[in-house]
Amino acid sequence: DLTIEYSSGNVFADLGFPDAEERQTKTRLALAFNRILAERKLKQVDAACLLGLPQPKVSALVNYRLDGFSVERLLDLI
């Protein structure tokens, strides 16, 4: 017998994260950030210089390691 469970539209909520909305928002903002980098063909080092960030922070964004970023900070970067 197969049980199908439909998504809520937020994978983080489906997985039971208490901060699901924030995680989804951060992920969407990081996706937008990465699209901008790709459209402008910016390397991480160049993006870091333009944004005044250390390159490892840009690397974290590119790799969706978002724990060190607030939603507000991500909005400022886009």
Backbone as JSON, one array per atom type, in Angstrom:
{
  "sequence": "DLTIEYSSGNVFADLGFPDAEERQTKTRLALAFNRILAERKLKQVDAACLLGLPQPKVSALVNYRLDGFSVERLLDLI",
  "N": [[0.84, -1.18, 0.0], [0.63, 2.14, -0.9], [1.35, 5.33, 0.32], [0.63, 8.63, -0.31], [1.93, 11.76, 0.25], [1.2, 15.07, 0.11], [2.99, 18.02, -0.76], [3.5, 20.95, 1.22], [4.33, 23.1, -0.07], [6.49, 24.23, 0.96], [9.45, 22.97, 1.52], [10.98, 22.9, 3.82], [9.14, 23.19, 5.89], [7.74, 20.86, 5.46], [9.66, 19.06, 6.24], [9.74, 19.55, 8.9], [11.09, 21.69, 10.12], [11.38, 24.24, 12.55], [11.72, 26.9, 11.87], [10.82, 27.25, 9.27], [9.67, 29.07, 7.36], [11.46, 31.23, 7.35], [13.81, 29.92, 6.5], [13.03, 29.13, 3.92], [12.64, 31.63, 2.72], [15.26, 32.71, 2.87], [16.58, 30.88, 1.21], [15.35, 31.35, -1.25], [16.19, 34.0, -1.67], [18.96, 33.62, -1.81], [19.05, 32.1, -4.12], [18.21, 34.03, -5.99], [20.37, 35.78, -5.73], [22.45, 34.15, -6.71], [21.59, 33.81, -9.34], [21.88, 36.41, -10.3], [24.67, 36.69, -10.12], [25.4, 34.8, -12.05], [24.16, 35.83, -14.39], [25.55, 38.21, -14.7], [28.0, 37.23, -15.02], [29.89, 37.08, -12.97], [32.72, 36.42, -11.01], [33.37, 34.88, -7.83], [35.25, 36.34, -6.35], [35.19, 38.84, -7.6], [32.52, 39.58, -7.14], [32.6, 39.72, -4.36], [34.29, 41.93, -3.99], [32.73, 43.98, -5.15], [30.54, 43.99, -3.42], [31.61, 44.42, -0.96], [32.26, 42.36, 0.74], [33.89, 39.6, 2.39], [35.46, 37.09, 0.39], [34.96, 34.37, 1.23], [32.38, 34.61, 2.36], [30.79, 35.14, 0.14], [31.18, 32.73, -1.16], [29.86, 31.06, 0.65], [27.22, 31.89, 0.24], [26.89, 31.19, -2.47], [26.97, 28.46, -2.24], [24.76, 27.95, -0.74], [24.94, 27.98, 2.04], [23.55, 29.26, 4.54], [23.27, 30.0, 7.19], [24.73, 32.02, 8.45], [23.62, 34.39, 7.65], [21.17, 36.95, 7.73], [17.73, 37.48, 6.79], [17.34, 40.14, 6.18], [19.95, 41.02, 5.62], [20.54, 39.53, 3.35], [18.63, 40.59, 1.62], [19.69, 43.16, 1.33], [21.92, 42.62, -0.19], [21.04, 41.98, -2.68]],
  "CA": [[0.0, 0.0, 0.0], [1.43, 3.35, -1.07], [0.76, 6.55, 0.86], [1.15, 9.85, -0.94], [1.78, 12.95, 1.08], [1.39, 16.24, -0.73], [3.84, 19.07, -0.2], [2.87, 22.2, 1.65], [4.93, 24.18, -0.87], [7.71, 24.62, 1.67], [10.13, 21.72, 1.87], [11.47, 23.0, 5.19], [7.98, 22.89, 6.74], [7.45, 19.43, 5.29], [10.67, 18.32, 7.0], [9.53, 19.81, 10.31], [11.92, 22.75, 10.68], [10.56, 25.25, 13.22], [11.92, 28.19, 11.2], [10.65, 26.89, 7.86], [9.42, 30.24, 6.51], [12.72, 31.97, 7.23], [14.71, 29.12, 5.66], [12.57, 29.21, 2.53], [12.93, 32.98, 2.26], [16.71, 32.81, 2.66], [16.94, 30.07, 0.05], [14.91, 32.08, -2.45], [17.07, 35.15, -1.84], [20.25, 33.11, -2.29], [18.84, 31.73, -5.52], [18.22, 35.28, -6.75], [21.76, 36.24, -5.7], [23.23, 33.31, -7.62], [21.17, 34.13, -10.71], [22.51, 37.68, -10.65], [26.09, 36.4, -10.38], [25.5, 34.09, -13.33], [23.79, 36.76, -15.46], [26.63, 39.2, -14.85], [29.22, 36.45, -15.19], [30.81, 37.52, -11.92], [33.4, 35.43, -10.17], [33.16, 35.15, -6.41], [36.18, 37.39, -5.9], [34.67, 40.11, -8.12], [31.29, 39.88, -6.39], [33.0, 40.11, -3.01], [34.79, 43.32, -4.07], [31.6, 44.87, -5.41], [29.62, 44.02, -2.28], [32.32, 44.71, 0.28], [32.22, 41.15, 1.57], [35.01, 38.68, 2.17], [35.13, 36.07, -0.59], [34.31, 33.19, 1.83], [30.95, 34.86, 2.55], [30.17, 34.94, -1.17], [31.21, 31.29, -1.36], [28.79, 30.49, 1.47], [25.97, 32.17, -0.47], [26.87, 30.39, -3.69], [26.75, 27.08, -1.83], [23.54, 27.93, 0.07], [25.2, 27.86, 3.48], [22.9, 30.54, 4.84], [23.09, 30.23, 8.63], [25.39, 33.25, 8.86], [22.98, 35.54, 7.01], [19.77, 37.24, 8.06], [16.93, 37.82, 5.62], [17.6, 41.55, 5.89], [21.26, 41.14, 5.0], [20.42, 38.99, 2.0], [17.91, 41.58, 0.81], [20.61, 44.25, 1.05], [22.91, 42.18, -1.18], [20.45, 41.78, -4.02]],
  "C": [[0.88, 1.24, 0.0], [0.67, 4.56, -0.53], [1.43, 7.74, 0.2], [0.88, 11.02, -0.01], [2.12, 14.16, 0.22], [2.21, 17.3, 0.01], [3.01, 20.27, 0.21], [3.32, 23.36, 0.77], [6.19, 24.7, -0.23], [8.38, 23.35, 2.18], [10.61, 21.73, 3.32], [10.34, 22.72, 6.19], [7.65, 21.41, 6.66], [8.43, 18.57, 6.08], [10.61, 18.62, 8.49], [10.44, 20.86, 10.94], [11.04, 23.81, 11.33], [10.63, 26.63, 12.56], [11.79, 28.03, 9.68], [10.47, 28.1, 6.95], [10.7, 31.03, 6.28], [13.71, 31.22, 6.33], [14.31, 29.2, 4.19], [12.87, 30.59, 1.94], [14.41, 33.16, 1.97], [17.15, 32.05, 1.42], [16.53, 30.77, -1.24], [15.78, 33.3, -2.72], [18.44, 34.72, -2.34], [20.16, 32.68, -3.74], [18.87, 32.96, -6.41], [19.64, 35.84, -6.83], [22.6, 35.47, -6.72], [22.85, 33.53, -9.07], [21.82, 35.43, -11.19], [23.99, 37.48, -10.95], [26.26, 35.75, -11.74], [25.2, 35.02, -14.5], [24.91, 37.75, -15.75], [27.99, 38.55, -15.05], [30.31, 36.89, -14.22], [31.44, 36.33, -11.22], [33.18, 35.83, -8.72], [34.03, 36.3, -5.91], [35.66, 38.76, -6.35], [33.39, 40.53, -7.39], [31.62, 40.35, -4.98], [33.49, 41.56, -3.0], [33.65, 44.31, -4.25], [30.7, 45.06, -4.19], [30.29, 44.37, -0.96], [32.26, 43.56, 1.26], [33.52, 40.38, 1.4], [34.56, 37.56, 1.22], [34.52, 34.82, 0.04], [32.81, 33.38, 2.1], [30.19, 34.68, 1.23], [30.12, 33.44, -1.48], [30.08, 30.61, -0.57], [27.44, 30.7, 0.79], [25.82, 31.3, -1.72], [26.53, 28.93, -3.38], [25.57, 26.91, -0.87], [23.79, 27.56, 1.53], [24.77, 29.19, 4.09], [22.75, 30.84, 6.32], [23.7, 31.53, 9.1], [24.78, 34.52, 8.3], [21.55, 35.7, 7.52], [19.04, 37.53, 6.75], [17.23, 39.26, 5.2], [18.94, 41.73, 5.17], [21.22, 40.62, 3.56], [19.69, 39.96, 1.1], [18.82, 42.74, 0.43], [21.6, 43.89, -0.07], [22.35, 42.08, -2.59], [20.23, 43.09, -4.66]]
}
